[in-house]
Amino acid sequence: MMRPVLLGALVAVVAALSGCGEKPQTLSGVKTDVPAYQGADNKFVAPGWKPGDKNSWEQDLKTRALNTQNEYSRITK
């Protein structure tokens, strides 16, 4: 009778302490002090967009919002 109670208490203690070993989730190596339109210089940027071109960035956001993120324009009747 005592063994299941002790086992249950042990499982509860282990479950309660399991979150103590989690590493902090901090940003490492990410610069957040530059505007978004200056962007990254890697292979994942949109084709035709050049980092640092603010007008191109704003146009691309507007186009993407109208064409791909607007459910009303995506639904055909």
C-alpha positions as CSV (number, residue, x, y, z in Angstrom):
1,M,0.0,0.0,0.0
2,M,2.8,2.4,0.8
3,R,4.7,1.6,-2.4
4,P,2.2,3.1,-4.9
5,V,1.9,6.3,-2.8
6,L,5.7,6.6,-2.6
7,L,6.0,6.0,-6.4
8,G,3.3,8.6,-7.1
9,A,5.0,11.2,-4.9
10,L,8.3,10.5,-6.6
11,V,6.8,10.9,-10.1
12,A,5.2,14.2,-8.9
13,V,8.5,15.5,-7.6
14,V,10.4,14.5,-10.8
15,A,7.6,16.2,-13.0
16,A,7.8,19.4,-10.9
17,L,11.6,19.6,-11.1
18,S,11.8,18.7,-14.8
19,G,11.4,22.4,-15.9
20,C,14.3,23.5,-13.8
21,G,16.9,22.2,-16.3
22,E,15.6,24.1,-19.3
23,K,18.1,26.5,-21.0
24,P,17.1,30.2,-21.3
25,Q,15.8,31.1,-24.7
26,T,17.7,34.2,-25.7
27,L,18.5,35.7,-29.0
28,S,22.1,35.0,-29.9
29,G,23.8,36.6,-32.8
30,V,20.7,38.4,-34.0
31,K,20.9,42.1,-34.6
32,T,17.6,43.9,-33.9
33,D,18.9,47.5,-34.1
34,V,18.5,47.8,-37.9
35,P,15.3,48.5,-39.8
36,A,13.6,45.5,-41.4
37,Y,14.0,46.8,-44.9
38,Q,17.8,46.6,-44.6
39,G,17.3,42.9,-44.3
40,A,19.5,39.9,-44.5
41,D,22.0,39.2,-47.3
42,N,21.3,35.5,-47.9
43,K,19.6,33.2,-50.3
44,F,16.2,33.4,-48.6
45,V,15.3,36.9,-49.6
46,A,12.5,37.5,-52.2
47,P,13.7,37.5,-55.8
48,G,14.3,41.0,-57.2
49,W,14.5,42.6,-53.8
50,K,17.8,44.3,-52.7
51,P,18.6,44.8,-49.0
52,G,18.4,48.5,-48.1
53,D,15.8,49.4,-50.7
54,K,13.0,50.8,-48.5
55,N,10.5,51.5,-51.4
56,S,11.0,48.0,-52.8
57,W,10.4,46.5,-49.3
58,E,7.2,48.4,-48.8
59,Q,5.9,47.5,-52.3
60,D,6.7,43.9,-51.7
61,L,4.8,43.9,-48.4
62,K,1.7,45.5,-50.1
63,T,1.8,43.1,-53.0
64,R,2.2,40.1,-50.7
65,A,-0.7,41.3,-48.4
66,L,-3.0,41.8,-51.4
67,N,-2.1,38.6,-53.4
68,T,-1.2,35.9,-51.0
69,Q,-2.5,36.8,-47.5
70,N,-5.9,38.1,-48.5
71,E,-8.5,35.2,-48.4
72,Y,-11.1,37.2,-50.3
73,S,-8.9,37.6,-53.3
74,R,-7.8,33.9,-53.2
75,I,-11.3,32.5,-53.2
76,T,-12.7,32.1,-56.7
77,K,-16.5,31.8,-57.3
